[in-house]
Amino acid sequence: MKVGIDSYSFHRFFGETTKWETSSEQQWSLQDFLDFLEGQRVQLASLQTAYLKPDDKSTGMIIGRWLKAHGREVVFTWGHPNGFDGGKKPEALKDALYFLRLAHSLGITQMRIVCGNHLNFSTDPSERFELLKPLITELLNEAMRYDILISIENHADFPARTLMQFIESFDNRNLGLCLDLGNALRVGDDPVALLHDLNVGNVFMIQVKDVLRIEGHEDPTGWWPTVPHGYGDINLEACLRLLKANGYHNPIVIELSNLYFGLTEVEVAKQAVAFLREGLLIV
C-alpha cells in the first residue's frame, strides 16, 4: 500500500483560497510540491490537474523525471472544483480527455475524477446519474484503450454507497471508487461502517483527511476543518485497521482541506505521513 499526498493539500500555495481561509504568502510550483514529497520519502504524488500547466512542456518533463526516480508513482486528480457539475457541464469532458491522454503519454495508470461537489448534493442522484452516464461512458471507453483506471471520488456530492451503485452499474474493471473519508462524513456516512460494507476490490484509491464536525455546520456545505490525523471525527485508527484487515492494497492519499485555527499545511502533512506509516506499519 503506497502512501501519497494530494497537491490540493497545499491549494493556498497554488494561489487558491476557500471562503474559510486567507491567502498564503508562500507560493509553490509543481517542482516545489514534488520536492516536499521527496523530503518526506513519499512515493506517490496525486496531482490536481487544475494546478498544472498543460501547454507548458516542462510540466510533462518534471512529472516524467519524478516518475523515473526510485519507482515513484503519479495519479492525476481531475475536475476540481466541480467536475461535470452533476452532469450539467458536459463541455468539461474535453478537458478530462486531454488529461487522460497526457496521463497515458507519461505512463500514469490512474486518474481520479469528480462528477460535482457539495453544491450538487441536494439534486436527486438519479437525475444526475442520467446526465453523467454518457460522459463517464465516453471517458471510460478512452481509458480502456490506454488501460488507465478511472476512480470517481465521493466529492461531498453523493453518499458513498449511492455512488458505488452507479459505478458498479457500468460493470467495468477500469472504473472504481476513490473513497474520501472526510467527504463521507460530510454527507452523513460513517467511514468505519463504509469500510465494513464496501468491496475494497472496487476501491481504487483512499483519500484520507481528519476533520471536525462543527455544531451548526453539519451540512455538506458547512465548515469541516482539517485537523491533525487521529484528532478529528473520522476515527482514522479504526479505518486503517479495517483497510489492513480487508486486504486493501491500492494507494492511500493524504488530502488536507481547510485547516483548523493555528495549523499549517506543512506541519499537518508531515504529521499525517507519520500517522499513516505507523498505522499501516510502513517503514
Buried (B, 14 or more C-beta within 10 A) or exposed (E): BBBBBBBBBBBBBBEBEEEEBEEBEEEBBBEEBBEBBBEBEBBBBBBBBBBBEEEEEEBBEBBBEBBEEEEBBBBBBBBBBBBBBBBBBBEBBEBBBEBBBBBBEBBBBBBBBBBBBBBBBEBEBEEBBEBBBEBBEBBBEBBBEBEBBBBBBBBBBBBBBBBBEBBBEBEBEBBBBBBBBBBBBBBEBBBBEBBEEBEBEBBBBBBBBBBBBEEEBEBBBBBBBBBBBBBBBBBBBEBBBBBBEBEBEBBBBBBBBBBBEEBEBBEBBBBBBEBBBEBBEEE
